[in-house]
Structure formats: C-alpha cells, structure tokens
Amino acid sequence: MTPGQLREAAREWLAAGGDASLEAFPADVHAMSFVVRVADGIEVVAVDTTGGSIHTTCTCGAARCAAQITVLRQIAAGEIGAAEHGRGGGLSGAAPVVRVDAKLMSSSGSLAAVDVRGAERTDDVLSTRLSQALAELLLATVRSGLRGSAAPREEATRSVLALVDERPMTGLRRLLARLDVAVREGDAQRAGLALATVADLVEDFGEARDRRSVGPRLAAALGEPGEVTVVSDRTWVELGRERLPLAGRSRLERRYLVDVKAGTLFAEPVLPDVDVARGGTRRGSAGPSPRTLVVGFGEVGSAGAPAPAWPRQYAVVPDVAPDAWAEIEAAAEREVSAVVGRYRAELDGLGAMAEPACLFAPAEVVEHEGNAVLEDSAGRWIPLARSWDPVACDAFAAAVRGVVVRLVLGRLVHADETVCLLPRSVLVDVPESVTRVTVGPRLIRLA
C-alpha cells in the first residue's frame, strides 16, 4: 500500500466508524503495529489491510478507542505510515510511539473526557485527604491493638475506601486487606509490617504533588506500574496463579510469569471483578496455566515485588517445552541465604507493598517436625508456611511423594519467627518406575 492509499484508507475508517473498504491497493504491506503511550502505560494498536479493508484492534480490548482513533488520524494526516515498517506485514523493529490524549470514546461516538484505562491521578486534595485518612487508620489500629475493639479500625478503613471510591488502587486495597487479616489473627509481626507501611504512605501521600513525585512505594499503592519498559521477542511461561483478597473488592488474581531466557519472575495482575460495561476490562492475558506465551510486545513495570508485567501482543502455546523447563530450572535460586537476602531487601524498599516470590530449586525436600522443608546443597533450609495455608502445604507433601522435585514456586512470608515459603506450584519429574512410561516434567498447581 502506498502512503497515499494508506492515508485515504485511514480517512475512510474515521468517517465510516471502522472497517472501511479499500480499492486496488498493493499487498506488499498489509499489517502494522503502533505502540501508543497513554495515561498510565502503553497500548499496542494493530492496523490490518488484508482482504481489501482496513481493520484495527487495540490491546485495551475496545472495538473503537482513543488509541485507534489517534493512530488513524496521524496516518490520515501523513504523520506516520507504512514506510516505518517492514514489508509483507512484518515489523522491522520497534513500533513508533504515538502520543494520545487521556480520553475514551463514549457510546455515542464522541470523545468523553475520562482517563484512558482508568488512570489514577493523585491531585493535591485527594493526596492530602488520603494522608489524613491513613493517619487516622494508623492511630485507630494502634489504640485498639490486636485484642481491642475492631470498630474504630473498621470505621477508619471505610473512610480510606470512601476516598479511593471506584479507583482500582490495588496496592492500597491489598495492604488494607493484609492489615485486617493480621489484626484479626493476632499476628503481631504481620500487623507491624503493614502498619509501618501505612505510616510510610501517610508521608508519601502527604508529599505527593504530581506524577513526578510518585516513588515506587506510592506507585505500588496506587496500582501503577512505575517506570515501564517495553519488551519484545520474549518467551514467558506461566507457573501458577493465586487469588488474593482486596479491601472493598473481591479478589486480585496474580499470575506468575517467568522470562525463559533471563529467569526473571514477574506477576501479571488481573482484576476479575472489574465491570467491563462501565468501561473497565479484565485485562488478563488468554490461555490456561501452565502455558507458554510467545510475546511480540510486552510491558514490564518497576513498582512492586514481583514486578508487574503484561503481555500485549502474544501467541499462546498451551504447554511448556522440556528445553524451556531446563532453562527455567537453570536460572532458579539454589541457595537459601540468597532467597532470604532478597526477601529482606525487597521489604526494606517497599515494606508491605512487596509480596516477594521466588523460584527455588531445592537439593532435597525433607520433613522437619511434621512440616516439609526445602534444603539447599549446603544443608540450609527454608520451611513451608504451614500456618498460612495448611491445605497447600498438605497438597505439596502429597505431590512430591515418590517423585523428583525440580522447582518450587512460592511466595516468601514471615511465619514462626523465620522466613518461610508459601508454595503455589511445584515442578516434578515422575520416575519411570512409577508410571512405566517417561512423562517428563509435570507442573502441579497448589493454589
């Protein structure tokens, strides 16, 4: 398609509301992708002219959105075009970045003045009120203690949630839920960590004036990605999922993804209860667990532990190749001291905004005082967090009986005055003597 034909096609698309017909265009360029920078990250818009019509899709999931409209307007104006891309539908490099005003299309087709993807804005008034409300929550919790009346703390929590309103703010909601569980269970260690983070956020929100002052801890509280890195041509493998309670919402689904080459562990956050009819989107990638994601374009944030990540353009393979398992295992942690050191470092930086996780390849799994422990080659061990989830720990014990344990995915927590691992999945090799056939690596989910 020549630049002139592409511009004319874009004008038709804009005029017709989508899927405009094209006439007599060359087929040497028929697919293009554009990385569009929006209010709180990126979207990827694909423009396809295969079959004689122009069709667009966006990773936001909407049929017609501000990102698509802006791309087509800039194509129509000749500001961007096919010359920036490889021929025959293949991208020759990174897609161009296009600025988009933070707006969405309304049902009537006009631009509605709302933030793209429900982006958070920490204006002075909201920041000040949240700082004050969190200070009241801190005071109410300290006064009541672990055994006092829950009413003042619950009232203070409702005041915070009233300010949060419909904003996702998943990190803050998760912190409030963790504080509530810790106080109800009388766990002074967990409650103390959560309260220390609340105190930090009192200061963070009090000092926030605009987006430039948002550090990693505050970004995590807001549910924002922090500094975003756009990645391409990656292979990610999902190793497990878990659902975690949020204050004022049902659950946050966390999907654990590992980069096969780098060995880096990410978490894809998904809100299953977001109301799509009100402009929200589930925003979860497709496919079962475990699975392989061949990522054309992805997004990796910096705020959180594990760091958040989102596959944007990807293909799903509903299994994991043996070679990929071998690479993941080679990159896994093998020393308990390294695991504990990283856990403490992440808590030092983010407090209870961090929920560290790790991939650990134990030298041996042994039993100690009725609980499974993971031992490294030096004889150091890390126990499972039975007090946090006895069902998962029992499932782990049953899953590893008579097999070879290659990897354990788990969340690192503090229990029984030590760092423990809460198992979420385990990769095992089933011996041929058990099955009479070689089955290879098998991932067993525990959550």
Sequence and secondary structure as in RCSB ss.txt:
>XXXX:A:sequence
MTPGQLREAAREWLAAGGDASLEAFPADVHAMSFVVRVADGIEVVAVDTTGGSIHTTCTCGAARCAAQITVLRQI
AAGEIGAAEHGRGGGLSGAAPVVRVDAKLMSSSGSLAAVDVRGAERTDDVLSTRLSQALAELLLATVRSGLRGSA
APREEATRSVLALVDERPMTGLRRLLARLDVAVREGDAQRAGLALATVADLVEDFGEARDRRSVGPRLAAALGEP
GEVTVVSDRTWVELGRERLPLAGRSRLERRYLVDVKAGTLFAEPVLPDVDVARGGTRRGSAGPSPRTLVVGFGEV
GSAGAPAPAWPRQYAVVPDVAPDAWAEIEAAAEREVSAVVGRYRAELDGLGAMAEPACLFAPAEVVEHEGNAVLE
DSAGRWIPLARSWDPVACDAFAAAVRGVVVRLVLGRLVHADETVCLLPRSVLVDVPESVTRVTVGPRLIRLA
>XXXX:A:secstr
  HHHHHHHHHHHHHHTS  B  S  SS  EEEEEEEETTEEEEEEEE GGGB EEEETT  SS HHHHHHHHHH
HTTSS GGGS GGG   SS  EEE  S EE TTSSEE S GGG     HHHHHHHHHHHHHHHHHHHHHTTTS S
HHHHHHHHHHHHHHTT   HHHHHHHHHHHHHHHTT HHHHHHHHHHHHHHHHHHHH  SGGG  HHHHHHHT  
 S EEEEEEEEEEEEEEEEEETTEEEEEEEEEEETTT  EEEEEE TT  GGGT       S SSEEEEEEEEEE
 SSSSSEEEEEEEEEEESS  HHHHHHHHHHSB  HHHHHHHHHHHHHHHGGG   EEEE  SEEEEETTEEEEE
 TTS EEEB TTT HHHHHHHHHHTTTSEEEEEEEEEEEETTEEEEEEEEEEEE  HHHHSS   EEEEE  
